[in-house]
Amino acid sequence: MSLSDPIADMLTRIRNASRVSKPDVMIKASKICEGIASVLKDEGYIVDYDRIDDGNQGLIRVTLKYTAIGGPVISEIKRVSKPGCRVYSEVKELPKVLGGLGITVVSTSKGVMSDRVCRRENVSGELICMVS
C-alpha cells in the first residue's frame, strides 16, 4: 500500500505515539521525513532519530522526548501545507508559533529548516508544519 502523503503520516504517528507515551515511533523513510526529523532534533523536540535499512524503502526510528513529569514535549504538531493546497511564505511573513516559543518547519531550496534558521539565512519556502 502506498501513502499519498508521507509527511501527514509521519506527523500523525508522532502525535499518536506521544499521546500514549511511547518511547519511540517507526516512520517510513523519505528525504523530507528525515529532514523534518533533523529539524525536530536540532530544535529539541525529539531526543534522536536514526535510519534503519529493512531491504525496501527503509524506516526512521524517532525517539520521543518527554518532560521531567512525564508529559510530551510536543504538545501540538499540525500540518500546514497539504498536497491539495500548498502554502508558501516569504521570510518577512513567516508565522511565529506561540509568539516564538514554537517552530514552523519550512522546506526551502537549501533544504528543510526551522523558521528561525530561515530568518537567519534569509530564505523562504513552503510551510510544512507547526510544532509547539
N, C-alpha and C positions, 0 to 999 in steps of 0.2 A: 504494500500500500504506500503510495507516495503522498507526501504532505504538500498542500498548496501554499502554506505559509509557515515555514520553519521558525521564523522569529516569534510569531504568536505562540507556537507550540512550546518554544523554549521559555518564554515569559510565563506561560500558564503552568508549566512543570515547576518552575522556580517558585511561583506564587503558592501553588498547592503544597509543595514539599515544605516550605517554610511555615505554613499554617498548621501543619501536623508535626512540626519539629523534627523532621528527618535530618540526619547529619549530612547527607549528600544526595544528589539527583543526577540521573543519566539523561543526556540530551544527544540527539542525532547530530553528528559533526557537520559543520559547514564553515566557510571562512567568515561569514558575517556573524554567526553564533559565537565563534571563537573570539572575534573582535569585541563583541558585546561582553563576553565573559572577562576579557582582558581589562576593559574599562571598569567593570564592576569590581574587579580585584584591585586595580590601581586606586579607585575611589574609596575602598574599604568596606564595600557592601557584602563581599564574599571572602572566605579565607583563601581559597585557591581553586584552580581548575587544572585538569590535565587531559590530554587526548589519549584515548585507548583505541588501538587498532584491533578491529574484530574481523578483518578479512574483507569487509564490504566498505561501506561508507565511513565507518568509524563512529566512536562515541566520545562525548566530552563529559567527564565527571566533574561536577561543580560541588565543592564543599561549602555548605552554607554557614553563615556566621550568626551567632546569637548573642544577646546582651548577657550581663552578669546574672540577671534574674531569670534568664531562660527565654525571653521574648525574641522574636526575629528582628534583625537589624533592618531588613527590607520590610517596611510597613505597607508600602504600596508600590506596585510596578505596573505601568499602564502603557499600552501600545498607542502610538500617536499616528504614524503613517501606516496606512494599510494598502494591500495590493490594489484595491479599487479606488482609493483616494490618497494619493501621495501628498505629503505635507513638507514643503521646503521653507527654509528661513534664512535670512541674511544674518550676518554676525551681530549687527546692532539690534535685531529683533528677536534674538534667541530668548526663549522664555526662561525665567528663573523659577525653579520649583521651590515652594515654601520659602520664598524670599532669599534663596541662595543656599538653603540647608540641604536640598535635594539636588539631583543632577538630571540633565537631559542628555541622552545618548544620541549622537549625531553621526551619520555616515557622510564623509566628505571625500574629496578627491585625494586626500592624504591618508585615508583610512578611517576607521571607526574611532571616535574620540568623544570625550565629555564636553559639555558646553563651556566649562572653564578653560579647557585646552583650546577650544575653537576660538574663544575671545583672545587668548594669548597669541595664537598663531594667525589670527585674522582670516579664518576660513569659514565658509558657510556650507550648508548641505541639507540633507534630508533628515528630519527628526524621526528617530526610530522609536524611542520610548522615554518615559519619565519615571524616575525612581526616587522614592522618598522613604 
